[in-house]
Amino acid sequence: MIRQLRSDSSNVILFGTAILIQVVLLLVSADLPFFWDSIQFGSRHATFFHTQGIGWLPPGMDSGNPPLLGLLVHGNWLVFGRTLMASHAVIWPFALANLGLLALLGQALHRAQWGWAPLLFVANPVYAAQTTLVSPDVLLVTGLLLLWTGRQYTFRWMICLGAILLGAISLRGLALTGVVGVWWWMDKRHTPYVKWILLGLLPGLVYHFGHWLALGWAFLPMDSPWSGSFSGSSWQAIPRNAVILLWRLLDHGLIFLWVGLVLAWRQKSQLFAHSQEARWFVAMCLAVLPFFLFFSSLNMHRYLLPVFLAATLLFVIPGPSRILKWGVLLLLVSGNLWVYPDRIAQGWDATLAWLSFPTHREAVLKKMESEGISRDGTASAFPNLGPADELDLQGDQGAFVDWSTSTPVQYLLYSNVCNDFSDGDLERMKSWPVVFQSGKWPVRVVLFKIPEDETFSH
């Protein structure tokens, strides 16, 4: 009895630490501009609804995913005003609910270890970074946890709610729910709950059916900038895709998650045998990995969050020592310090290192303003393109010139968070005069003066 009380006390401390870390991350990022894919799913969609009314997205914005996040952000703007904080606040209840659901799920799986589930997951650099963005993947994690927790506690309404959220947030959410539904249909222990998954998928399927009736296509985009991403890879490309997948699995300190699981298995060889956690891990792998292997561009770090979630819950099983768990925790956090040389593309939405980018970007923008340097005479690259209003919601429609268009410009705003500069571009920049630089590590933003005799064959 005393041992159980001590266990509960330590779990409460672990859970409280996870909540504290998450709250700090949410507060630190509350006023930050939109970044990476949140520019599309959070800002651009919501702005369309806010200015044009609720309707079908135009082809330039429509990637086939239901725009649930954009609708939620638009709703917050109607109530609290069109601000960055109102945008980020959409994510807050889901981020906190995820930790609560992880605690509930951990208690159902192995009561003595439940506090580790929320703490290890919030320490994952990919997930932690997503909670600082206006990211649909935070909602996707909520949907998965509702499914899993609902099944553990036999809460049918929770299973239905999870399926609703997954089907309405993205195509990947729909695929994940479909894989779980097939698994449950094949396993007689879960078969009675399949109907609640099907019921929950109805709103998402109704959206796609209406999309097909109105626009002539559904699910996979046909006439949009994303159509190329959904084209299948050739068989020759699969080995390359597999290497990228392996890199994503090990990147940003995630290698320590897998090393920790191997060491845990060695401590207790039957650790994962016939466990619900192991079955969920296999299901998530089957649902996610085909996107990486058979498509050329669907290989973002955040797409692997379901796999990371299932792997994290394997640590809740009794067996792995506390020293091992603390080691994995600290080494995972260190993954936020992984910053590659400029010539290696990096997933900046998968690391908290991105948090310094807005400060340095703002410093360079102020310098440009004081020097009278216009944006239409300055080139840059993603995620620094498009009207400034899409990033900071300040109403400024000015935009940088897209570096890839080879349009002659006088200046270049460069940052190491931009992956679209070639090795040749980086080599040429070494000889260009620097007008102003903010930051050195992990992020730097540099304003270059382009020599007049430079060519523009980027």
C-alpha positions as MATLAB code, in Angstrom:
seq = 'MIRQLRSDSSNVILFGTAILIQVVLLLVSADLPFFWDSIQFGSRHATFFHTQGIGWLPPGMDSGNPPLLGLLVHGNWLVFGRTLMASHAVIWPFALANLGLLALLGQALHRAQWGWAPLLFVANPVYAAQTTLVSPDVLLVTGLLLLWTGRQYTFRWMICLGAILLGAISLRGLALTGVVGVWWWMDKRHTPYVKWILLGLLPGLVYHFGHWLALGWAFLPMDSPWSGSFSGSSWQAIPRNAVILLWRLLDHGLIFLWVGLVLAWRQKSQLFAHSQEARWFVAMCLAVLPFFLFFSSLNMHRYLLPVFLAATLLFVIPGPSRILKWGVLLLLVSGNLWVYPDRIAQGWDATLAWLSFPTHREAVLKKMESEGISRDGTASAFPNLGPADELDLQGDQGAFVDWSTSTPVQYLLYSNVCNDFSDGDLERMKSWPVVFQSGKWPVRVVLFKIPEDETFSH';
ca = [
       0.000    0.000    0.000;
       2.798    2.423    0.918;
       4.616    1.525   -2.299;
       1.466    2.274   -4.334;
       1.043    5.653   -2.611;
       4.644    6.545   -3.394;
       4.106    5.466   -6.977;
       1.024    7.657   -7.292;
       2.899   10.608   -5.796;
       5.778   10.269   -8.238;
       3.358    9.929  -11.153;
       1.549   13.096  -10.117;
       4.896   14.930  -10.065;
       5.767   13.615  -13.525;
       2.348   14.626  -14.855;
       2.582   18.056  -13.240;
       5.995   18.564  -14.835;
       4.568   17.672  -18.247;
       1.726   20.168  -17.779;
       4.172   22.872  -16.685;
       6.413   22.318  -19.708;
       3.435   22.418  -22.047;
       1.996   25.590  -20.512;
       5.378   27.316  -20.791;
       5.639   26.345  -24.469;
       2.123   27.610  -25.156;
       2.776   30.929  -23.434;
       6.165   31.441  -25.095;
       4.648   30.914  -28.543;
       1.334   32.706  -27.942;
       2.222   35.793  -30.033;
       4.579   34.260  -32.563;
       3.824   34.616  -36.289;
       2.599   31.694  -38.341;
       5.388   29.388  -39.441;
       5.881   26.506  -41.856;
       2.666   24.632  -42.764;
       0.634   26.575  -40.207;
       0.786   29.464  -42.704;
      -1.432   27.380  -44.980;
      -3.668   25.470  -42.576;
      -3.978   28.084  -39.847;
      -3.628   31.515  -41.434;
      -4.467   31.262  -45.130;
      -7.565   29.083  -44.711;
      -8.878   31.153  -41.811;
      -8.276   34.415  -43.683;
     -10.247   33.102  -46.660;
     -13.207   32.209  -44.433;
     -12.880   35.506  -42.571;
     -12.947   37.636  -45.728;
     -14.986   35.557  -48.189;
     -17.315   33.654  -45.895;
     -17.486   29.918  -45.332;
     -17.343   28.016  -48.601;
     -15.171   25.702  -50.660;
     -11.521   26.662  -50.695;
     -10.117   27.913  -54.008;
      -7.744   25.543  -55.884;
      -4.653   27.421  -54.725;
      -5.482   26.602  -51.103;
      -7.187   23.224  -51.421;
      -4.933   20.251  -50.670;
      -7.851   17.862  -50.232;
      -7.740   18.039  -46.429;
     -10.878   19.236  -44.635;
     -10.183   22.803  -43.397;
     -11.302   22.152  -39.812;
      -8.365   24.012  -38.276;
      -8.975   27.062  -40.458;
     -12.631   27.071  -39.440;
     -11.710   26.909  -35.744;
      -9.228   29.774  -36.115;
     -11.836   31.795  -38.013;
     -14.308   31.123  -35.181;
     -11.822   32.373  -32.619;
     -11.227   35.504  -34.669;
     -14.951   36.222  -34.698;
     -15.022   36.091  -30.899;
     -11.632   37.483  -29.863;
     -10.465   39.426  -32.898;
      -8.014   38.570  -35.656;
      -4.858   38.262  -33.586;
      -1.981   35.839  -33.284;
      -2.911   34.933  -29.721;
      -6.482   34.105  -30.738;
      -5.020   31.877  -33.458;
      -2.644   30.012  -31.155;
      -5.370   29.679  -28.522;
      -7.189   27.216  -30.791;
      -4.436   24.698  -30.081;
      -4.284   25.171  -26.309;
      -7.235   23.003  -25.199;
      -6.141   20.186  -27.512;
      -2.526   20.306  -26.318;
      -3.590   20.161  -22.669;
      -6.244   17.528  -23.392;
      -3.563   15.356  -24.990;
      -1.597   15.259  -21.744;
      -4.726   14.456  -19.767;
      -5.655   11.671  -22.176;
      -2.117   10.293  -21.996;
      -2.416   10.203  -18.212;
      -5.774    8.383  -18.425;
      -4.430    5.969  -20.995;
      -1.306    5.341  -18.943;
      -3.420    4.548  -15.894;
      -5.485    2.063  -17.896;
      -2.422    0.360  -19.339;
      -0.131    0.197  -16.297;
      -1.162    2.219  -13.287;
       2.215    2.271  -11.566;
       3.937    4.004  -14.535;
       1.296    6.334  -15.985;
       3.110    9.605  -15.285;
       5.814    8.829  -17.823;
       3.455    8.831  -20.813;
       2.660   12.592  -20.884;
       6.164   13.649  -19.840;
       8.018   11.595  -22.461;
       5.653   12.667  -25.227;
       5.844   16.381  -24.509;
       9.650   15.984  -24.487;
       9.534   14.723  -28.071;
      10.946   17.605  -30.184;
       8.538   16.968  -33.069;
       5.428   17.088  -30.907;
       6.702   19.910  -28.688;
       7.387   22.047  -31.758;
       3.950   21.329  -33.203;
       2.286   22.622  -30.037;
       4.040   25.971  -30.552;
       2.527   26.216  -34.031;
      -1.081   26.436  -35.112;
      -0.803   22.834  -36.253;
      -3.537   20.392  -37.321;
      -1.355   17.536  -36.084;
      -1.999   18.499  -32.468;
      -5.681   17.820  -33.157;
      -4.793   14.601  -34.971;
      -2.994   13.364  -31.835;
      -6.100   14.234  -29.793;
      -8.232   12.130  -32.112;
      -5.909    9.141  -31.825;
      -5.802    9.389  -28.052;
      -9.586    9.586  -27.890;
      -9.811    6.385  -29.948;
      -7.278    4.525  -27.831;
      -8.470    5.802  -24.462;
     -12.100    5.245  -25.400;
     -11.369    1.638  -26.256;
      -9.423    1.038  -23.023;
     -12.280    2.409  -20.928;
     -15.013    1.178  -23.325;
     -16.308    4.751  -23.725;
     -18.208    4.552  -27.006;
     -18.786    8.295  -27.158;
     -15.038    8.855  -26.889;
     -14.332    6.484  -29.780;
     -16.935    8.270  -31.875;
     -15.544   11.705  -30.984;
     -12.010   10.595  -31.839;
     -13.129    9.315  -35.241;
     -14.985   12.580  -35.909;
     -11.861   14.593  -35.159;
      -9.543   12.354  -37.185;
     -11.833   12.238  -40.213;
     -12.400   15.991  -40.163;
      -8.815   17.171  -39.623;
      -6.857   15.590  -42.490;
      -6.569   12.819  -45.042;
      -3.962   11.174  -42.823;
      -6.448   11.194  -39.968;
      -8.921    9.413  -42.198;
      -6.290    6.835  -43.178;
      -5.289    6.260  -39.544;
      -8.902    5.714  -38.524;
      -9.418    3.344  -41.429;
      -6.454    1.193  -40.398;
      -7.671    1.040  -36.797;
     -11.163    0.178  -38.026;
      -9.866   -2.724  -40.150;
      -7.786   -3.997  -37.225;
     -10.787   -3.890  -34.877;
     -13.024   -5.545  -37.461;
     -10.545   -8.449  -37.769;
     -10.116   -8.784  -33.986;
     -13.329  -10.073  -32.385;
     -12.472   -8.380  -29.089;
     -12.794   -5.001  -30.763;
     -15.413   -5.721  -33.437;
     -18.386   -4.320  -31.450;
     -16.710   -0.911  -31.423;
     -16.175   -0.633  -35.183;
     -19.667    0.825  -35.645;
     -18.685    3.792  -33.452;
     -15.693    4.449  -35.685;
     -17.920    4.318  -38.758;
     -20.412    6.678  -37.130;
     -17.634    9.101  -36.270;
     -16.257    9.085  -39.809;
     -19.576   10.218  -41.294;
     -18.970   14.016  -40.990;
     -15.593   13.766  -42.740;
     -16.972   11.515  -45.475;
     -19.920   13.867  -45.990;
     -17.414   16.709  -46.490;
     -15.495   14.747  -49.121;
     -18.706   13.703  -50.890;
     -19.888   17.298  -50.995;
     -16.440   18.335  -52.236;
     -16.735   15.830  -55.084;
     -20.225   17.043  -56.031;
     -19.187   20.705  -55.950;
     -15.671   20.595  -57.391;
     -15.458   17.319  -59.259;
     -12.823   15.628  -57.129;
     -12.329   14.390  -53.580;
      -9.536   13.156  -51.311;
      -6.520   13.561  -53.613;
      -6.032   17.044  -55.132;
      -6.251   17.247  -58.915;
      -5.960   20.951  -59.668;
      -3.872   22.478  -56.912;
      -0.225   23.132  -56.007;
      -0.283   19.888  -53.968;
      -1.261   17.520  -56.761;
       2.376   16.575  -57.376;
       2.832   15.528  -53.754;
       0.223   12.814  -54.179;
       1.755   11.302  -57.283;
       3.113    7.859  -56.560;
       6.842    7.182  -56.555;
       8.420    4.776  -58.997;
       9.688    1.459  -57.668;
      13.221    2.741  -58.132;
      12.504    5.643  -55.762;
      11.329    3.462  -52.872;
      14.863    2.787  -51.495;
      15.537    6.525  -51.432;
      12.203    7.116  -49.707;
      13.116    4.439  -47.160;
      16.371    6.259  -46.365;
      14.448    9.503  -45.825;
      12.022    7.634  -43.574;
      14.884    6.240  -41.512;
      16.375    9.712  -41.205;
      13.065   11.145  -40.013;
      12.752    8.359  -37.431;
      16.212    9.106  -36.012;
      16.329   12.882  -36.482;
      16.176   15.537  -33.740;
      17.201   13.165  -30.970;
      14.565   10.560  -31.814;
      17.273    7.952  -32.195;
      17.368    7.857  -28.392;
      13.697    6.839  -28.260;
      14.476    3.720  -30.299;
      17.715    2.980  -28.468;
      15.780    3.255  -25.204;
      13.183    0.768  -26.426;
      15.884   -1.706  -27.454;
      17.534   -1.385  -24.045;
      14.142   -1.796  -22.348;
      13.539   -4.959  -24.357;
      16.925   -6.307  -23.289;
      16.071   -5.594  -19.656;
      12.922   -7.685  -20.051;
      12.757   -9.714  -23.249;
       8.983  -10.318  -23.026;
       8.321   -6.634  -22.482;
       6.238   -6.017  -25.595;
       4.862   -9.475  -26.282;
       1.109   -9.561  -26.963;
       0.554   -6.126  -25.413;
      -2.047   -3.595  -26.567;
       0.774   -1.052  -26.860;
       2.633   -3.275  -29.321;
      -0.483   -3.776  -31.439;
      -1.106   -0.035  -31.590;
       2.516    0.504  -32.570;
       2.181   -1.949  -35.456;
      -1.117   -0.381  -36.549;
       0.352    3.128  -36.576;
       3.358    1.949  -38.591;
       1.088    0.272  -41.142;
      -1.002    3.445  -41.432;
       1.843    5.947  -41.746;
       4.776    4.256  -43.469;
       3.121    3.836  -46.913;
       2.919    7.636  -47.195;
       6.703    7.785  -46.896;
       7.539    4.815  -49.089;
       5.128    5.209  -51.998;
       4.813    8.999  -52.359;
       7.570   11.425  -53.234;
       6.786   14.378  -50.944;
       4.680   13.087  -48.031;
       7.630   12.693  -45.691;
       7.395   15.406  -43.046;
       8.510   14.670  -39.492;
       5.046   15.455  -38.140;
       3.536   12.674  -40.231;
       5.304   10.215  -37.909;
       3.689   11.541  -34.722;
       1.300    8.531  -34.481;
       4.324    6.201  -34.544;
       6.148    8.288  -31.925;
       3.013    8.318  -29.766;
       2.684    4.531  -29.841;
       6.413    4.078  -29.193;
       6.253    6.428  -26.207;
       3.467    4.421  -24.601;
       5.641    1.319  -24.752;
       7.714    2.945  -22.002;
       4.725    2.871  -19.656;
       4.983   -0.906  -19.462;
       6.698   -2.083  -16.247;
      10.243   -3.155  -16.975;
      12.287   -0.175  -18.227;
      14.228    1.232  -15.287;
      13.778    4.807  -14.084;
      17.383    5.580  -15.024;
      16.651    4.471  -18.586;
      13.490    6.563  -18.758;
      15.225    9.673  -17.419;
      18.062    9.128  -19.871;
      15.674    8.863  -22.815;
      13.792   11.944  -21.606;
      16.880   14.166  -21.383;
      18.343   12.928  -24.649;
      15.046   13.537  -26.420;
      15.044   17.140  -25.214;
      18.612   17.526  -26.506;
      17.253   16.837  -29.995;
      16.106   20.465  -30.100;
      19.792   21.394  -30.290;
      20.380   19.406  -33.473;
      21.094   22.055  -36.102;
      22.586   20.929  -39.390;
      24.973   22.810  -41.675;
      23.240   25.094  -44.162;
      23.603   22.656  -47.058;
      21.504   20.011  -45.285;
      17.755   20.623  -45.347;
      16.172   20.519  -41.903;
      12.613   20.103  -40.639;
      12.361   23.321  -38.674;
       8.770   22.659  -37.637;
      10.075   19.577  -35.811;
      12.337   21.380  -33.360;
      11.941   24.107  -30.756;
      15.016   25.754  -32.279;
      12.607   27.540  -34.642;
      11.346   29.727  -31.789;
      14.165   32.259  -32.240;
      13.402   32.813  -35.938;
      10.600   35.419  -35.533;
      12.792   37.627  -33.309;
      15.684   37.643  -35.779;
      13.362   38.111  -38.741;
      11.725   41.095  -37.069;
      15.138   42.659  -36.372;
      16.084   42.429  -40.046;
      12.717   43.809  -41.155;
      13.187   46.835  -38.897;
      16.628   47.391  -40.402;
      15.150   47.231  -43.895;
      12.519   49.782  -42.919;
      15.100   52.163  -41.440;
      17.253   51.858  -44.588;
      14.325   52.302  -46.949;
      14.746   48.824  -48.468;
      11.467   47.575  -49.934;
      10.247   43.997  -49.918;
       9.414   44.037  -53.601;
      13.102   44.626  -54.284;
      14.184   41.833  -51.949;
      14.047   38.102  -52.575;
      13.526   35.359  -50.026;
      12.235   31.778  -49.781;
       9.722   29.639  -47.863;
       8.615   30.127  -45.093;
       9.160   33.821  -45.671;
       7.035   34.236  -48.792;
       3.504   35.443  -49.418;
       1.890   38.597  -48.028;
       3.314   39.595  -44.645;
      -0.246   39.611  -43.317;
      -0.377   35.816  -43.636;
       2.428   35.567  -41.085;
       1.728   38.333  -38.577;
      -1.922   39.385  -39.229;
      -0.967   43.063  -39.290;
      -2.678   43.866  -42.590;
       0.504   44.407  -44.607;
       0.066   42.841  -48.057;
       3.687   43.452  -49.072;
       5.661   40.357  -49.969;
       9.194   39.301  -50.774;
      10.070   38.188  -54.280;
      10.270   34.405  -54.573;
      13.960   33.570  -55.034;
      13.090   30.609  -57.260;
      11.540   32.879  -59.918;
      14.933   34.363  -60.906;
      13.442   37.870  -60.813;
      16.228   40.493  -60.671;
      16.363   42.075  -57.197;
      18.850   44.146  -55.246;
      18.698   42.337  -51.913;
      18.236   38.847  -50.524;
      16.808   38.018  -47.115;
      18.340   34.672  -46.198;
      17.854   32.445  -43.173;
      19.126   28.982  -42.412;
      15.499   27.963  -41.764;
      14.933   28.276  -45.530;
      15.610   24.962  -47.261;
      15.083   26.168  -50.835;
      18.548   27.577  -51.512;
      20.869   25.405  -53.575;
      24.493   24.659  -52.723;
      25.434   26.997  -55.560;
      23.339   29.796  -54.033;
      25.018   29.322  -50.656;
      28.463   29.396  -52.268;
      27.689   32.661  -54.082;
      26.430   34.296  -50.903;
      29.854   33.944  -49.310;
      31.154   36.819  -51.446;
      28.118   39.070  -51.082;
      28.200   42.072  -48.747;
      26.096   41.702  -45.597;
      23.811   44.652  -44.929;
      22.613   43.310  -41.588;
      22.551   40.037  -39.686;
      20.565   38.995  -36.640;
      21.423   35.825  -34.749;
      24.135   33.232  -35.235;
      22.940   29.953  -33.710;
      20.626   28.097  -33.894;
      18.924   30.509  -36.296;
      20.293   33.442  -38.179;
      18.645   35.861  -40.595;
      20.866   37.762  -43.005;
      20.149   40.607  -45.420;
      22.548   40.476  -48.370;
      23.217   43.148  -50.991;
      23.327   41.349  -54.324;
      26.219   42.582  -56.516;
      25.049   44.254  -59.709;
      27.049   41.893  -61.931;
      25.387   38.760  -60.477;
      23.268   36.594  -62.746;
      19.907   35.200  -61.642;
      19.924   31.616  -62.843;
      18.916   30.159  -59.491;
];
